[in-house]
């Protein structure tokens, strides 16, 4: 089963080219100023026009105003809006209806209870994203913290929308994460960086190669974990 990849936090041409040329299904631009991956809309627009048609462009926002969303979407083509804050279902619906762009809602996960709210969003979001709940000392950064959550919390679960797995993923643990959760799309940011905000083309290439390998198994990554039919 193929494993699609989103490389998030792109902010310069070399990492963008590595992602697109390597086969990333999605490339993400972060429009949240406290993040070291923040990219101004005008700069993101210049990068976005280099993407071509093989990858889809995602804009990550945290509790954005309509005015800021307008500023971004009028400057660049967005294939998806990602909301990574505390947006409530009503606000998600408003944004989706106003901008007519597919929308993905992120959920911070630290325990099974964090998944209880997911059904409230399935009618208003096109995609779901499960990320690790940020530690208190980096609460201002809702994602990209390089930490994973317990993947078993997603094992055997089904959702009413397609979803992505995020949180602490890299080339070394991708196959294990996919096998544990059944994810068919993963979202990676810090796992392909030399330091926060600076993507490594080499790490992007390695991550995408690992995704291709994981996708060769009927159950992605299962062979690497030694799982047999009885375990599936």
C-alpha positions in Angstrom: 0.0 0.0 0.0 1.6 3.3 -1.0 2.6 5.7 1.7 2.1 9.4 0.7 4.2 12.1 2.3 3.7 15.7 3.3 6.9 17.7 3.9 5.8 20.6 6.1 7.7 23.8 6.9 9.2 24.4 3.4 10.8 27.9 3.3 13.5 27.8 0.7 14.1 26.4 -2.9 16.5 23.6 -2.2 14.2 21.8 0.3 11.2 22.4 -2.0 13.0 20.9 -4.9 14.1 17.8 -2.9 10.5 17.3 -1.8 8.9 17.7 -5.2 11.6 15.8 -7.1 11.5 13.0 -4.5 7.8 12.5 -4.9 6.3 14.2 -1.9 2.5 14.2 -2.4 2.2 17.4 -0.4 4.4 20.4 0.5 3.4 22.6 3.4 4.1 26.3 4.1 3.8 27.5 7.7 1.9 30.8 8.2 2.3 31.0 11.9 4.8 33.7 13.0 6.1 32.1 16.3 7.3 29.1 14.3 10.9 29.0 13.1 9.4 27.6 9.9 7.2 30.6 9.3 7.4 31.9 5.8 5.9 35.3 4.8 3.1 35.0 2.2 5.0 36.8 -0.5 8.0 34.5 -0.2 5.7 31.4 0.0 4.0 32.6 -3.2 7.3 32.7 -5.0 8.1 29.2 -3.9 4.6 27.8 -4.6 4.8 28.7 -8.3 7.8 26.4 -8.5 5.9 23.4 -7.3 4.4 22.3 -10.6 1.5 19.8 -10.8 2.9 16.6 -9.1 2.7 17.9 -5.5 -0.2 19.6 -3.7 0.3 22.8 -1.7 -0.9 23.0 1.9 -1.0 26.2 4.0 -0.7 25.7 7.8 -2.5 28.3 9.9 -3.1 28.6 13.6 -6.5 30.3 14.5 -6.2 32.6 11.4 -8.4 35.6 10.7 -10.3 35.8 7.5 -8.2 38.8 6.5 -5.0 36.8 6.9 -6.4 33.9 5.0 -7.5 36.3 2.2 -4.0 37.7 2.1 -2.5 34.3 1.5 -5.0 32.7 -0.9 -5.0 35.8 -3.1 -1.2 35.5 -3.5 -0.7 31.8 -4.1 -2.5 28.6 -5.1 -3.5 26.5 -2.1 -4.8 23.0 -2.5 -5.5 22.6 1.2 -5.9 24.7 4.3 -4.5 23.1 7.5 -5.8 24.4 10.8 -3.4 23.6 13.6 -4.9 25.5 16.5 -7.9 25.3 18.8 -10.4 26.1 16.1 -13.9 24.9 17.0 -16.1 23.0 14.5 -18.2 26.1 13.7 -15.1 28.1 12.8 -13.8 25.2 10.7 -17.0 25.2 8.8 -16.9 28.9 8.3 -13.4 28.8 6.8 -14.2 25.8 4.6 -17.4 27.5 3.2 -15.9 30.9 2.8 -12.8 29.9 0.9 -14.0 26.7 -0.9 -10.6 25.1 -0.3 -10.3 21.5 1.1 -9.5 21.8 4.8 -7.5 19.6 7.2 -8.0 19.9 11.0 -5.1 18.9 13.3 -5.6 17.2 16.6 -3.1 17.1 19.4 -2.9 13.6 20.8 -1.6 12.6 24.2 -4.2 10.1 25.4 -7.2 8.3 24.0 -9.5 11.0 25.4 -8.0 13.4 22.9 -9.7 11.5 20.1 -13.2 11.9 21.6 -13.7 15.2 19.8 -12.8 13.9 16.3 -16.4 13.0 15.3 -17.4 16.6 15.9 -15.1 17.7 13.1 -15.7 14.9 10.5 -18.7 16.8 9.0 -16.8 20.1 8.6 -13.2 19.0 7.6 -12.0 17.1 4.6 -8.9 15.7 6.2 -7.8 14.9 9.8 -4.3 15.1 11.1 -3.1 13.5 14.3 0.0 15.1 15.9 1.7 14.8 19.3 0.3 17.0 22.0 3.1 19.6 22.6 4.9 19.6 25.9 4.1 22.5 28.2 7.4 24.2 27.7 6.8 24.7 24.0 3.1 25.3 24.2 3.4 28.2 21.7 4.3 25.7 19.0 1.4 23.4 18.2 3.4 21.2 16.0 6.9 20.5 14.6 8.3 19.7 18.1 10.0 16.4 17.1 8.0 14.3 19.6 5.8 11.3 18.9 2.7 10.1 20.7 1.7 6.5 21.5 0.9 5.1 18.0 -1.2 2.3 19.5 -3.9 5.0 20.3 -4.7 4.9 16.6 -4.3 1.1 16.1 -7.5 -0.4 14.7 -9.4 2.9 14.6 -11.4 4.0 11.6 -12.4 7.6 10.8 -15.0 9.2 8.6 -12.4 11.2 6.8 -8.9 10.5 5.3 -6.2 11.3 7.8 -2.5 11.9 8.2 -0.1 10.9 10.9 2.4 13.4 12.3 4.7 13.9 15.3 8.3 12.9 15.6 8.5 11.0 12.4 11.7 10.4 10.5 13.4 8.0 8.1 14.3 5.6 10.9 10.8 5.2 12.5 8.5 5.8 9.6 7.9 2.1 8.8 7.2 1.3 12.5 4.8 4.1 12.7 2.9 3.1 9.6 2.7 -0.5 10.7 1.4 0.4 14.1 -1.2 2.9 13.0 -2.2 1.8 9.5 -1.5 5.4 8.2 -1.3 5.8 4.5 -0.2 9.4 4.6 2.4 10.9 6.9 3.3 14.5 7.7 7.0 15.3 8.5 8.7 18.5 9.5 11.4 18.4 12.2 12.3 14.8 11.1 13.9 16.2 8.0 15.7 19.2 9.5 19.3 19.9 10.5 17.9 22.4 13.1 14.5 24.0 13.6 13.5 25.8 10.5 16.3 24.5 8.3 15.3 21.5 6.1 18.0 19.1 4.9 17.5 18.0 1.3 19.4 14.8 2.1 17.1 14.0 5.0 14.1 14.7 2.8 15.4 12.3 0.2 16.0 9.6 2.9 12.6 10.0 4.3 10.9 9.7 0.9 13.0 6.6 0.2 11.9 5.1 3.5 8.2 5.8 2.6 8.6 4.1 -0.7 10.1 1.0 1.0 7.3 1.0 3.6 4.8 1.2 0.9 5.9 -2.1 -0.7 4.3 -4.1 2.1 0.5 -4.9 1.9 0.4 -3.6 5.5 2.9 -0.8 5.3 6.0 -1.6 7.3 4.6 -4.8 8.7 7.5 -7.0 7.4 10.0 -4.7 9.1 8.3 -5.4 12.4 8.0 -9.1 11.9 4.2 -9.1 12.0 2.5 -12.2 10.7 -1.1 -12.6 9.5 -2.3 -13.5 13.0 -1.0 -10.2 14.2 -2.8 -8.1 11.6 
